[in-house]
Amino acid sequence: MKLTNLALCAALGATLVSAPAVAQEITLRASHNANADEPYGVGMRKMAEILEEKSGGKATIEVYDNATLGDEMESIQGTQIGTVDIAVTANSTLANFVPDLSVFSLPFLFNDAAQMDRALSDPEVLAEIDAALDAQGFHLLSVFSAGTRHIMTKKPIESLDDMAGLKIRTMQNPAHVDTFNAFGANATPIAYTELYGAIETGVVDGAEAANTNFYSQKFYEVAPDWAVVGWLELVAPVIMGKAAYEALPVDVQAALDEAGLEAGKAERATYLASDNARFEDLEKAGVNITHPDVEAFRAAAAPVQQKYLETDTQKKIFEMLKSVE
């Protein structure tokens, strides 16, 4: 009897030890700096939903909005030290860690948002981007959209010639500066927080932006002309630390990769719909919207593309993105 009880106790102990390992859920912490109802938040919640479904409830994602877990730089660093599992980050910030991704700063890398979506849905293209990240200790889950960039000014832009001599605010990015200088403007990197006042007082004549922030920040009050050029499709990679990704069970890795691919498509569609809806808002606000010949802008920017394709990896990613029709 005593032996039976001991055996029972041993079996019960083994059950108590092993049961949580079987039933335990994997919860990943995801960080982004936008509001919950904006495209980044929508995309990350879609990823969480799909992961939970594809993993049979084994894994889920807790989404932290509004930079709750830190700004983009802190979130990237968090994926390296384990305080953050997944980070959505501006490509310009991530390129500090993965220089080959600066290819996404090139003008007219994509034909338009639709072609970008097709390219970033291509498994071979994503695998090449992931290889660049892998070399620096990261894993790619998805690539979100951060909007199509156009040009705001205090006078109408009907053609490339109208850019001549205009002081245009750009990000502090060498490729962006060179692009607007190639357009004939005088590129002027200044802080985003100073932009409204800089246009109002004539420090600059305009800036480049996406529909969403042009409208939400009411830049149209001081720069009422909006030239639809689409000179840049801004992207935001969604990443994990390589070590954290590889520590996941293989089936969860597969489910997470599938969730990332589908969530990327959903986020890009959400951003495009939001971006397009702003055109109507801008028209109601009295903005003068022009559509100059984009091909002239493309031709002017072509030398900038070649100047900043410095590594074999950049050239390969560039050619792969361009090859997707």
C-alpha positions in Angstrom: 0.0 0.0 0.0 2.8 2.3 0.9 4.5 1.7 -2.4 1.3 2.4 -4.3 0.9 5.7 -2.5 4.4 6.6 -3.3 3.8 5.7 -6.9 0.7 7.8 -7.0 2.5 10.7 -5.4 5.2 10.4 -7.9 2.8 10.3 -10.8 0.8 13.2 -9.4 4.0 15.2 -9.0 5.0 14.5 -12.6 1.6 15.6 -13.8 1.8 18.9 -11.8 5.3 19.6 -13.2 4.5 18.7 -16.8 1.0 20.1 -17.2 1.8 23.8 -17.2 4.5 23.2 -19.9 1.9 21.8 -22.2 -0.9 24.3 -21.5 1.3 27.4 -21.0 0.6 30.2 -23.5 3.4 32.3 -25.1 2.7 36.0 -24.7 4.8 38.4 -26.8 5.0 42.1 -26.0 4.7 44.4 -29.1 5.6 48.1 -29.1 4.7 50.9 -31.5 4.4 54.7 -31.2 1.0 55.4 -32.7 -2.6 55.4 -31.3 -4.4 52.1 -31.0 -6.9 53.0 -33.8 -4.2 54.1 -36.3 -2.8 51.7 -39.0 0.1 50.5 -36.8 -2.3 49.5 -34.0 -4.7 47.9 -36.4 -1.9 45.9 -38.1 -0.5 44.7 -34.8 -3.9 43.6 -33.5 -4.5 41.8 -36.7 -1.2 40.0 -36.2 -2.2 39.0 -32.7 -5.5 37.7 -33.9 -4.0 35.6 -36.7 -1.2 34.3 -34.5 -3.6 33.1 -31.8 -5.7 31.4 -34.5 -2.8 29.7 -36.3 -1.1 28.6 -33.1 -4.3 27.1 -31.7 -4.2 29.5 -28.8 -0.6 28.6 -27.9 0.7 32.1 -28.6 -0.6 35.6 -28.5 0.6 39.2 -28.7 0.0 42.0 -26.2 0.1 45.3 -28.1 1.4 48.4 -26.3 0.4 51.6 -28.2 1.6 55.2 -27.9 5.3 54.3 -27.2 4.3 52.8 -23.8 7.3 50.5 -23.9 9.6 53.3 -25.2 10.2 55.2 -28.4 11.3 53.5 -31.6 15.0 53.5 -30.8 14.3 52.1 -27.3 11.9 49.5 -28.7 14.6 48.2 -31.1 17.1 48.0 -28.3 14.4 46.3 -26.2 14.2 43.5 -28.8 18.0 43.0 -28.2 17.8 42.8 -24.4 14.4 41.1 -24.0 12.3 43.9 -22.6 10.3 44.1 -25.9 9.5 41.1 -28.2 8.2 42.8 -31.3 8.8 46.4 -32.4 7.2 48.5 -35.2 9.8 51.1 -36.2 10.4 53.7 -38.8 12.9 52.4 -41.3 15.1 55.4 -40.9 15.6 54.4 -37.2 16.1 50.7 -37.9 18.7 51.6 -40.6 21.0 52.8 -37.7 21.2 49.1 -36.8 20.9 47.6 -40.3 22.5 50.0 -42.8 21.5 47.9 -45.8 17.8 48.9 -45.1 18.6 52.5 -46.0 17.6 51.4 -49.5 14.0 52.2 -48.4 15.0 55.8 -48.2 15.5 56.0 -52.0 13.1 58.2 -54.0 10.6 56.4 -56.2 11.7 53.0 -55.0 8.1 51.8 -55.7 5.9 52.9 -58.5 3.0 53.5 -56.1 1.4 52.1 -52.9 -0.2 49.2 -54.9 3.1 48.1 -56.3 4.7 48.4 -52.9 2.1 46.1 -51.4 2.7 43.5 -54.1 6.5 43.7 -53.6 6.2 43.4 -49.8 3.9 40.5 -50.1 6.5 38.5 -52.1 8.1 35.8 -50.0 11.4 36.0 -51.9 11.6 39.7 -51.4 10.8 39.4 -47.7 13.4 36.6 -47.3 16.1 38.9 -48.7 15.1 41.7 -46.4 15.1 39.2 -43.5 18.6 38.1 -44.5 19.9 41.7 -44.0 18.2 41.8 -40.6 19.4 38.4 -39.6 23.0 39.4 -40.1 22.5 42.1 -37.5 20.7 39.9 -35.0 17.0 40.6 -35.9 14.2 38.7 -37.5 11.7 40.3 -39.9 8.0 39.7 -39.3 6.4 42.2 -41.6 6.7 45.6 -43.3 4.1 48.1 -42.6 3.3 51.3 -44.6 3.8 54.7 -43.1 2.3 56.7 -46.0 2.9 58.1 -49.4 4.8 61.4 -49.4 3.9 64.4 -51.4 4.9 68.1 -51.4 3.2 71.1 -49.6 4.0 74.6 -50.6 2.8 78.2 -50.4 2.4 78.4 -54.2 1.1 75.8 -56.7 3.5 73.2 -58.1 2.3 72.4 -61.6 5.6 71.0 -62.9 9.1 70.1 -61.9 10.2 73.6 -63.0 8.1 75.2 -60.3 10.4 73.6 -57.6 13.3 75.7 -58.7 14.8 77.7 -55.8 12.1 76.7 -53.2 13.3 76.1 -49.7 11.7 72.7 -48.8 12.0 71.1 -45.4 13.1 67.4 -45.5 14.0 64.9 -42.9 17.7 64.8 -41.9 18.4 62.1 -44.3 21.2 62.5 -47.0 19.2 60.7 -49.7 16.1 62.9 -49.0 18.2 66.1 -49.1 19.9 65.1 -52.4 16.5 64.2 -53.9 15.0 67.6 -53.3 18.1 69.3 -54.4 17.8 67.2 -57.6 14.3 68.5 -58.0 15.8 72.0 -58.1 14.8 73.0 -54.6 17.0 74.0 -51.7 16.5 71.1 -49.2 16.4 72.4 -45.7 16.4 69.8 -42.8 14.8 71.3 -39.8 13.0 69.8 -36.8 9.5 68.6 -37.5 8.2 70.4 -34.4 9.4 73.7 -35.9 7.8 73.1 -39.3 4.5 75.0 -39.0 6.2 78.1 -37.7 9.0 77.8 -40.3 6.5 77.8 -43.2 4.4 80.6 -41.6 7.4 82.9 -41.2 9.0 82.1 -44.5 12.0 80.2 -43.2 11.0 77.5 -45.7 8.5 77.6 -48.6 7.1 74.1 -47.9 7.9 70.5 -47.0 7.3 66.9 -48.0 4.7 64.9 -46.0 2.0 62.3 -46.2 -1.7 63.2 -46.5 -2.4 62.1 -43.0 0.1 64.5 -41.2 -0.5 67.3 -43.7 -4.1 67.2 -42.7 -3.9 66.3 -39.0 -1.3 69.0 -38.3 -3.2 71.6 -40.3 -0.1 72.5 -42.3 -2.6 73.5 -45.1 -3.2 76.7 -43.1 0.3 77.9 -43.9 1.0 75.9 -47.1 -2.3 75.6 -49.0 -0.9 73.9 -52.1 -0.5 70.2 -52.3 1.4 68.6 -55.2 0.6 64.9 -55.5 4.0 63.4 -56.5 4.4 60.2 -54.4 8.1 60.6 -54.3 8.5 58.2 -51.4 6.6 55.3 -49.9 7.6 55.3 -46.3 7.8 51.9 -44.7 8.0 50.6 -41.1 9.5 47.1 -40.6 8.1 44.9 -37.8 10.9 43.0 -36.1 11.9 40.6 -33.3 15.3 39.9 -31.9 16.8 36.9 -33.7 17.5 35.0 -30.4 14.0 35.5 -29.1 12.5 34.3 -32.4 14.7 31.3 -32.5 13.8 30.4 -28.9 10.1 30.0 -29.9 8.8 26.5 -30.8 9.1 25.8 -34.5 5.3 25.7 -35.0 4.9 29.1 -33.3 7.7 30.5 -35.5 5.7 29.4 -38.6 2.4 30.8 -37.2 4.1 34.1 -36.4 5.6 34.5 -39.8 2.3 33.7 -41.5 0.6 36.2 -39.1 3.2 38.8 -40.0 2.6 38.4 -43.7 -1.1 38.7 -43.5 -1.0 41.6 -41.0 1.3 43.5 -43.3 -1.2 43.3 -46.1 -4.0 44.4 -43.7 -2.0 47.3 -42.3 -0.9 48.6 -45.8 -4.6 48.4 -47.0 -5.7 50.3 -43.9 -3.1 53.0 -44.4 -3.9 53.4 -48.1 -7.6 53.7 -47.3 -6.9 56.3 -44.6 -4.5 58.2 -46.8 -7.0 58.3 -49.7 -9.8 59.5 -47.5 -7.7 62.5 -46.5 -7.9 63.9 -50.1 -11.6 64.6 -49.6 -10.8 66.2 -46.3 -8.2 68.4 -47.8 -10.5 69.5 -50.6 -13.1 70.5 -48.0 -10.4 72.5 -46.2 -9.8 74.5 -49.4 -6.4 72.9 -50.3 -5.3 73.4 -53.9 -4.4 69.9 -55.1 -2.2 69.6 -58.2 -0.9 66.6 -60.2 2.4 67.5 -61.9 4.0 65.1 -64.3 5.6 62.6 -62.0 7.9 61.2 -64.7 9.9 64.4 -64.7 10.4 64.0 -61.0 11.4 60.4 -61.4 14.0 61.3 -64.0 15.5 64.0 -61.8 15.8 61.6 -58.9 17.3 58.7 -60.8 21.0 59.7 -60.1 20.1 59.8 -56.4 19.0 56.2 -56.5 22.3 55.1 -58.0 24.4 57.2 -55.6 23.0 55.5 -52.5 23.1 51.9 -53.7 26.4 51.2 -52.0 26.4 47.5 -51.0 25.6 44.3 -52.9 22.7 43.6 -50.5 21.2 47.1 -51.1 21.5 46.5 -54.9 19.9 43.1 -54.7 17.0 44.3 -52.5 16.5 47.3 -54.9 16.4 45.1 -58.0 14.0 42.6 -56.3 11.6 45.3 -55.2 11.7 46.9 -58.7 11.2 43.6 -60.4 7.8 43.0 -58.9 5.1 44.3 -61.3 
